[in-house]
Amino acid sequence: MPLADARAVCPVLSTRPADLIREGRALEGLRRWASRYGPHAAKDGSDGLIVDVSGVPHLFGGEVELLADLEARLERDYD
């Protein structure tokens, strides 16, 4: 979303310059963290992450349980 559009939605929006090195390190940390959920966790472009969970859900008791575990760990580790 362009900044002007974001400010139209939220006039008190606070912004700061991007720190690409820090963001890259954070994404790499998140990639390592997400490898719990699949053997192939990789960066997707400069700001995305993809995790192949094929064949993994049964280890968590199913897809719903895998998602619940992921959400709970995200809240605990990154909140």
Biotite code that builds the C-alpha atoms (Angstrom):
import biotite.structure as struc

atoms = struc.array([
    struc.Atom([0.000, 0.000, 0.000], chain_id="A", res_id=1, res_name="MET", atom_name="CA", element="C"),
    struc.Atom([1.459, 3.388, -0.871], chain_id="A", res_id=2, res_name="PRO", atom_name="CA", element="C"),
    struc.Atom([2.253, 5.571, 2.130], chain_id="A", res_id=3, res_name="LEU", atom_name="CA", element="C"),
    struc.Atom([-0.231, 8.254, 1.047], chain_id="A", res_id=4, res_name="ALA", atom_name="CA", element="C"),
    struc.Atom([-3.022, 5.653, 0.998], chain_id="A", res_id=5, res_name="ASP", atom_name="CA", element="C"),
    struc.Atom([-1.985, 4.297, 4.399], chain_id="A", res_id=6, res_name="ALA", atom_name="CA", element="C"),
    struc.Atom([-2.026, 7.810, 5.857], chain_id="A", res_id=7, res_name="ARG", atom_name="CA", element="C"),
    struc.Atom([-5.494, 8.363, 4.408], chain_id="A", res_id=8, res_name="ALA", atom_name="CA", element="C"),
    struc.Atom([-6.670, 5.311, 6.363], chain_id="A", res_id=9, res_name="VAL", atom_name="CA", element="C"),
    struc.Atom([-4.664, 6.141, 9.493], chain_id="A", res_id=10, res_name="CYS", atom_name="CA", element="C"),
    struc.Atom([-3.663, 9.828, 9.698], chain_id="A", res_id=11, res_name="PRO", atom_name="CA", element="C"),
    struc.Atom([-1.559, 9.279, 12.850], chain_id="A", res_id=12, res_name="VAL", atom_name="CA", element="C"),
    struc.Atom([0.527, 6.560, 11.202], chain_id="A", res_id=13, res_name="LEU", atom_name="CA", element="C"),
    struc.Atom([4.125, 6.606, 12.379], chain_id="A", res_id=14, res_name="SER", atom_name="CA", element="C"),
    struc.Atom([6.827, 5.717, 9.845], chain_id="A", res_id=15, res_name="THR", atom_name="CA", element="C"),
    struc.Atom([10.586, 5.255, 9.785], chain_id="A", res_id=16, res_name="ARG", atom_name="CA", element="C"),
    struc.Atom([13.156, 4.402, 7.127], chain_id="A", res_id=17, res_name="PRO", atom_name="CA", element="C"),
    struc.Atom([13.603, 0.732, 6.292], chain_id="A", res_id=18, res_name="ALA", atom_name="CA", element="C"),
    struc.Atom([16.613, -1.081, 7.752], chain_id="A", res_id=19, res_name="ASP", atom_name="CA", element="C"),
    struc.Atom([17.116, -3.753, 5.100], chain_id="A", res_id=20, res_name="LEU", atom_name="CA", element="C"),
    struc.Atom([20.017, -5.449, 6.887], chain_id="A", res_id=21, res_name="ILE", atom_name="CA", element="C"),
    struc.Atom([18.079, -5.773, 10.138], chain_id="A", res_id=22, res_name="ARG", atom_name="CA", element="C"),
    struc.Atom([14.946, -6.918, 8.282], chain_id="A", res_id=23, res_name="GLU", atom_name="CA", element="C"),
    struc.Atom([16.996, -9.565, 6.434], chain_id="A", res_id=24, res_name="GLY", atom_name="CA", element="C"),
    struc.Atom([18.415, -10.861, 9.707], chain_id="A", res_id=25, res_name="ARG", atom_name="CA", element="C"),
    struc.Atom([14.955, -10.979, 11.256], chain_id="A", res_id=26, res_name="ALA", atom_name="CA", element="C"),
    struc.Atom([13.594, -12.884, 8.254], chain_id="A", res_id=27, res_name="LEU", atom_name="CA", element="C"),
    struc.Atom([16.484, -15.359, 8.474], chain_id="A", res_id=28, res_name="GLU", atom_name="CA", element="C"),
    struc.Atom([15.714, -15.891, 12.161], chain_id="A", res_id=29, res_name="GLY", atom_name="CA", element="C"),
    struc.Atom([12.056, -16.463, 11.345], chain_id="A", res_id=30, res_name="LEU", atom_name="CA", element="C"),
    struc.Atom([13.058, -18.930, 8.602], chain_id="A", res_id=31, res_name="ARG", atom_name="CA", element="C"),
    struc.Atom([15.105, -20.952, 11.102], chain_id="A", res_id=32, res_name="ARG", atom_name="CA", element="C"),
    struc.Atom([12.248, -20.763, 13.623], chain_id="A", res_id=33, res_name="TRP", atom_name="CA", element="C"),
    struc.Atom([9.721, -21.961, 11.005], chain_id="A", res_id=34, res_name="ALA", atom_name="CA", element="C"),
    struc.Atom([11.838, -24.968, 10.038], chain_id="A", res_id=35, res_name="SER", atom_name="CA", element="C"),
    struc.Atom([10.086, -26.746, 12.944], chain_id="A", res_id=36, res_name="ARG", atom_name="CA", element="C"),
    struc.Atom([7.060, -26.974, 10.651], chain_id="A", res_id=37, res_name="TYR", atom_name="CA", element="C"),
    struc.Atom([8.695, -28.356, 7.530], chain_id="A", res_id=38, res_name="GLY", atom_name="CA", element="C"),
    struc.Atom([12.011, -29.554, 6.182], chain_id="A", res_id=39, res_name="PRO", atom_name="CA", element="C"),
    struc.Atom([12.074, -26.842, 3.531], chain_id="A", res_id=40, res_name="HIS", atom_name="CA", element="C"),
    struc.Atom([11.717, -23.336, 4.930], chain_id="A", res_id=41, res_name="ALA", atom_name="CA", element="C"),
    struc.Atom([13.080, -20.682, 2.593], chain_id="A", res_id=42, res_name="ALA", atom_name="CA", element="C"),
    struc.Atom([13.006, -16.976, 1.928], chain_id="A", res_id=43, res_name="LYS", atom_name="CA", element="C"),
    struc.Atom([10.562, -15.996, -0.797], chain_id="A", res_id=44, res_name="ASP", atom_name="CA", element="C"),
    struc.Atom([11.916, -12.841, -2.358], chain_id="A", res_id=45, res_name="GLY", atom_name="CA", element="C"),
    struc.Atom([13.363, -10.182, -0.103], chain_id="A", res_id=46, res_name="SER", atom_name="CA", element="C"),
    struc.Atom([10.455, -10.023, 2.323], chain_id="A", res_id=47, res_name="ASP", atom_name="CA", element="C"),
    struc.Atom([8.636, -13.349, 2.252], chain_id="A", res_id=48, res_name="GLY", atom_name="CA", element="C"),
    struc.Atom([8.888, -16.823, 3.701], chain_id="A", res_id=49, res_name="LEU", atom_name="CA", element="C"),
    struc.Atom([7.616, -20.145, 2.425], chain_id="A", res_id=50, res_name="ILE", atom_name="CA", element="C"),
    struc.Atom([7.489, -23.410, 4.348], chain_id="A", res_id=51, res_name="VAL", atom_name="CA", element="C"),
    struc.Atom([6.665, -26.721, 2.688], chain_id="A", res_id=52, res_name="ASP", atom_name="CA", element="C"),
    struc.Atom([4.586, -28.637, 5.230], chain_id="A", res_id=53, res_name="VAL", atom_name="CA", element="C"),
    struc.Atom([3.813, -31.553, 2.898], chain_id="A", res_id=54, res_name="SER", atom_name="CA", element="C"),
    struc.Atom([3.742, -34.744, 4.932], chain_id="A", res_id=55, res_name="GLY", atom_name="CA", element="C"),
    struc.Atom([4.203, -32.930, 8.254], chain_id="A", res_id=56, res_name="VAL", atom_name="CA", element="C"),
    struc.Atom([0.738, -32.285, 9.758], chain_id="A", res_id=57, res_name="PRO", atom_name="CA", element="C"),
    struc.Atom([0.357, -35.834, 11.102], chain_id="A", res_id=58, res_name="HIS", atom_name="CA", element="C"),
    struc.Atom([3.350, -35.157, 13.385], chain_id="A", res_id=59, res_name="LEU", atom_name="CA", element="C"),
    struc.Atom([1.253, -32.498, 15.121], chain_id="A", res_id=60, res_name="PHE", atom_name="CA", element="C"),
    struc.Atom([-1.994, -34.484, 15.121], chain_id="A", res_id=61, res_name="GLY", atom_name="CA", element="C"),
    struc.Atom([-3.335, -32.948, 11.906], chain_id="A", res_id=62, res_name="GLY", atom_name="CA", element="C"),
    struc.Atom([-3.489, -29.646, 10.042], chain_id="A", res_id=63, res_name="GLU", atom_name="CA", element="C"),
    struc.Atom([-5.672, -27.907, 12.621], chain_id="A", res_id=64, res_name="VAL", atom_name="CA", element="C"),
    struc.Atom([-3.285, -28.848, 15.424], chain_id="A", res_id=65, res_name="GLU", atom_name="CA", element="C"),
    struc.Atom([-0.233, -27.791, 13.380], chain_id="A", res_id=66, res_name="LEU", atom_name="CA", element="C"),
    struc.Atom([-1.813, -24.381, 12.788], chain_id="A", res_id=67, res_name="LEU", atom_name="CA", element="C"),
    struc.Atom([-2.768, -24.055, 16.469], chain_id="A", res_id=68, res_name="ALA", atom_name="CA", element="C"),
    struc.Atom([0.806, -24.893, 17.497], chain_id="A", res_id=69, res_name="ASP", atom_name="CA", element="C"),
    struc.Atom([2.208, -22.387, 15.004], chain_id="A", res_id=70, res_name="LEU", atom_name="CA", element="C"),
    struc.Atom([-0.126, -19.614, 16.196], chain_id="A", res_id=71, res_name="GLU", atom_name="CA", element="C"),
    struc.Atom([0.611, -20.295, 19.877], chain_id="A", res_id=72, res_name="ALA", atom_name="CA", element="C"),
    struc.Atom([4.370, -20.293, 19.282], chain_id="A", res_id=73, res_name="ARG", atom_name="CA", element="C"),
    struc.Atom([4.184, -17.087, 17.220], chain_id="A", res_id=74, res_name="LEU", atom_name="CA", element="C"),
    struc.Atom([2.309, -15.368, 20.035], chain_id="A", res_id=75, res_name="GLU", atom_name="CA", element="C"),
    struc.Atom([4.779, -16.644, 22.638], chain_id="A", res_id=76, res_name="ARG", atom_name="CA", element="C"),
    struc.Atom([8.001, -16.049, 20.689], chain_id="A", res_id=77, res_name="ASP", atom_name="CA", element="C"),
    struc.Atom([7.171, -12.922, 18.676], chain_id="A", res_id=78, res_name="TYR", atom_name="CA", element="C"),
    struc.Atom([4.553, -11.012, 20.635], chain_id="A", res_id=79, res_name="ASP", atom_name="CA", element="C"),
])
